[in-house]
Amino acid sequence: MDAVIIAAGYGSRLRDLSDSKPLTPVCGVPLIELGVRQAHAAGARRVTVVTGHEAARVESFLADLAQRSGIPILAERVSDWSRPNGFSVIAGAARVAQAGGRDFLLMMADHIFSAEILHRLAREGGSDRGVTLAIDRRVDNPLVDPDDATWVRTDEQGRIRAIGKTISPYDAVDCGAFLCTPELPEAIAEAIAAGAAGSLSDGMQRLADKGRAATMEIAGAWWLDVDDPRAHALAEAQAPGQLAALYG
């Protein structure tokens, strides 16, 4: 299994702390290193990181990380990192395919997780789905920023009916971790061809409309989107206890 980590964006909400979100340290360890190590611990044999803003710096760091960790890391640079994140998913999936892979864990560079989430998610595949999304049913989770969250509405079987930042009603929050088949980048490309902007959620909604978007409930496990100074302070306080094996 492969992993793809999206690390191309500008990271405007963390600019007061760092000019590169993927290289922003949490207790001395850059977010992108935490992501790579989390993916590897969950069973990913190879990690593709999609770069864009500050790409040269991030790619230099990744080359050093690959050497000292022994984890195979590929960098895939997008030409226009201002475009929606679905374009990064398409680019990352194409690199996975070029390297001989197929299904992959998909993560955002600014999300960190307790080990059980990715470990379970990596084993959630099946022929009845094109993607599986980790969801948190705690819609009032104090670690979640409601103004920035991506919300999810599910059906009686736990399949996604709707996903997006402005949907209502909703019954879960998107945790930012996915187990993907090639159906997801294909769905994003289809959405773009039909006139959508090209976000990851555009592709997810297209798969949901086909009944191909499943979920995995995290059952109270810890996760955090480190997207602004408040979340970064929470990560500094909580991550070492939650990610002890990674901090080693």
C-alpha positions in Angstrom: 0.0 0.0 0.0 1.1 3.5 -0.8 0.3 6.8 1.0 -0.2 10.3 -0.5 0.2 13.4 1.6 -1.1 16.7 0.3 1.4 19.5 1.2 1.0 22.0 -1.7 -1.1 24.8 -0.2 -0.1 28.3 1.1 -1.1 27.7 4.8 -2.3 31.3 5.3 -3.8 30.7 8.8 -0.4 29.5 10.1 1.7 32.3 8.5 2.3 34.0 11.9 4.1 30.9 13.0 5.8 29.6 9.8 6.1 30.4 6.1 5.7 26.7 5.3 2.9 24.8 6.8 4.4 21.3 6.1 7.7 22.4 7.8 5.9 23.9 10.9 7.3 22.0 13.9 5.1 20.4 16.6 7.3 19.8 19.6 10.4 20.1 17.3 9.2 17.7 14.6 7.9 19.2 11.3 4.3 18.3 10.5 5.3 16.6 7.2 7.7 14.3 9.1 4.9 13.4 11.5 2.7 12.6 8.5 5.3 10.5 6.7 6.0 8.5 9.9 2.4 8.0 10.7 1.7 6.7 7.2 4.7 4.3 7.4 3.6 3.1 10.8 0.2 2.3 9.4 1.7 0.1 6.8 2.5 2.3 3.8 5.6 1.0 2.0 6.1 4.3 0.1 4.9 7.8 0.6 4.3 10.4 -2.1 4.2 14.0 -1.0 2.5 16.5 -3.3 4.4 19.8 -3.0 3.7 23.4 -4.3 4.2 26.4 -2.1 7.9 26.5 -0.9 8.3 23.3 -2.9 12.1 23.4 -3.0 12.5 23.7 0.7 9.9 20.9 1.4 11.5 18.6 -1.2 15.0 19.2 0.3 13.6 18.3 3.7 11.9 15.1 2.3 15.2 13.9 0.7 16.9 14.2 4.0 14.1 12.5 5.8 14.1 9.6 3.4 17.8 9.1 4.0 17.7 9.2 7.8 14.4 7.3 8.2 14.8 4.6 5.4 11.2 5.4 4.3 10.9 5.6 0.5 9.5 9.1 -0.2 8.6 10.5 -3.6 7.9 14.2 -4.2 5.3 15.3 -6.8 5.3 19.0 -7.5 2.1 20.7 -8.8 2.7 23.6 -11.1 -0.1 25.8 -9.7 -0.5 25.3 -5.9 -3.3 27.9 -5.7 -5.8 25.5 -7.4 -8.2 23.4 -5.2 -6.8 20.4 -3.4 -8.4 17.9 -5.8 -5.7 18.7 -8.3 -3.1 17.6 -5.8 -5.0 14.3 -5.2 -5.0 13.7 -9.0 -1.2 14.4 -9.2 -0.4 12.2 -6.2 -2.5 9.3 -7.5 -0.8 9.5 -10.9 2.6 9.3 -9.2 1.4 6.3 -7.2 0.3 4.6 -10.4 3.6 5.4 -12.2 5.5 3.7 -9.3 3.4 0.6 -9.7 0.9 1.2 -6.9 -2.9 1.4 -6.9 -4.8 2.0 -3.6 -3.4 4.5 -1.2 -3.9 6.2 2.2 -4.6 9.9 1.6 -3.7 12.5 4.3 -3.4 16.2 4.6 0.0 17.5 5.7 -1.6 19.4 8.7 -3.5 16.6 10.2 -2.2 14.3 12.9 -3.8 11.2 14.3 -3.5 8.6 17.1 -2.0 5.5 15.6 -5.2 3.4 15.7 -7.0 5.6 13.2 -4.7 5.1 10.3 -3.9 1.5 11.2 -7.6 0.7 11.1 -8.3 2.8 8.0 -5.6 1.1 6.0 -7.5 -2.2 6.4 -11.0 -0.9 5.5 -10.9 -1.5 1.8 -13.5 -3.5 -0.1 -15.0 -4.0 -3.6 -18.2 -2.3 -2.4 -16.5 1.2 -2.2 -14.2 3.5 -4.1 -13.1 5.4 -1.0 -13.4 5.2 2.8 -13.3 8.3 4.9 -12.4 8.4 8.6 -15.2 10.4 10.4 -15.7 11.7 13.9 -19.3 11.5 15.1 -18.5 14.1 17.8 -19.7 17.1 15.9 -19.1 19.2 19.1 -15.5 17.9 19.6 -13.7 20.9 21.2 -10.6 20.1 19.1 -12.5 20.8 15.9 -12.8 24.3 14.4 -16.4 24.5 13.3 -15.6 27.4 10.9 -13.1 25.4 9.0 -14.4 21.8 9.3 -15.6 19.7 6.4 -18.9 18.2 7.5 -20.5 14.9 6.5 -24.0 13.5 6.4 -24.4 9.8 6.3 -27.2 7.3 5.6 -28.4 4.4 7.7 -25.5 2.2 6.5 -22.8 4.8 7.3 -22.4 5.7 3.6 -21.8 9.4 2.7 -24.8 11.2 1.4 -23.3 14.7 1.4 -20.0 16.3 2.2 -18.7 19.9 2.3 -18.0 22.9 4.5 -21.5 24.4 4.2 -23.9 21.4 4.2 -26.7 21.1 6.7 -27.7 19.0 8.4 -24.7 16.9 9.2 -23.9 14.1 11.6 -20.1 13.8 11.5 -16.9 15.6 10.7 -14.3 14.7 8.1 -11.0 13.7 9.8 -8.8 14.3 6.8 -7.8 10.7 6.3 -9.0 8.5 3.4 -8.3 5.0 2.0 -8.6 5.6 -1.8 -8.9 3.5 -4.9 -8.3 5.1 -8.3 -12.0 5.9 -8.4 -11.4 9.0 -6.3 -9.0 10.9 -8.6 -11.2 9.7 -11.5 -14.3 11.2 -9.8 -12.4 14.5 -9.1 -11.5 14.7 -12.8 -15.1 14.0 -13.8 -16.3 16.7 -11.5 -13.8 19.2 -13.0 -15.0 18.2 -16.5 -18.6 18.9 -15.4 -17.6 22.4 -14.3 -16.7 22.0 -10.6 -13.8 23.9 -9.1 -11.9 20.7 -8.4 -11.8 20.2 -4.6 -11.4 16.9 -3.0 -15.0 17.2 -1.7 -16.2 17.6 -5.3 -14.9 14.1 -6.1 -16.1 12.7 -2.8 -19.6 14.0 -3.4 -19.6 12.4 -6.9 -18.6 9.0 -5.4 -21.3 9.5 -2.7 -23.9 10.1 -5.4 -22.9 6.7 -6.9 -23.1 4.9 -3.5 -19.3 4.4 -3.5 -18.2 6.5 -0.5 -18.0 4.6 2.7 -16.9 5.8 6.2 -15.0 4.5 9.2 -16.0 5.9 12.6 -12.9 6.7 14.7 -14.8 5.8 18.0 -13.4 8.6 20.1 -9.8 8.4 19.0 -7.6 11.5 19.0 -6.9 13.6 15.9 -6.2 17.3 15.2 -6.1 19.6 12.2 -3.2 21.9 12.9 -4.4 24.8 10.8 -4.1 27.9 12.9 -2.2 29.1 16.0 -4.9 27.8 18.4 -4.7 24.3 17.0 -0.9 24.5 17.0 -0.9 25.3 20.7 -3.2 22.3 21.3 -0.8 20.1 19.2 2.2 21.3 21.2 0.4 20.3 24.5 -1.2 17.0 23.4 0.7 15.5 20.5 3.7 14.0 22.5 1.3 11.9 24.6 -0.8 10.8 21.6 2.1 10.2 19.2 4.7 8.9 21.7 6.1 6.3 19.3 6.7 8.9 16.6 8.5 11.3 18.9 10.6 8.3 20.2 
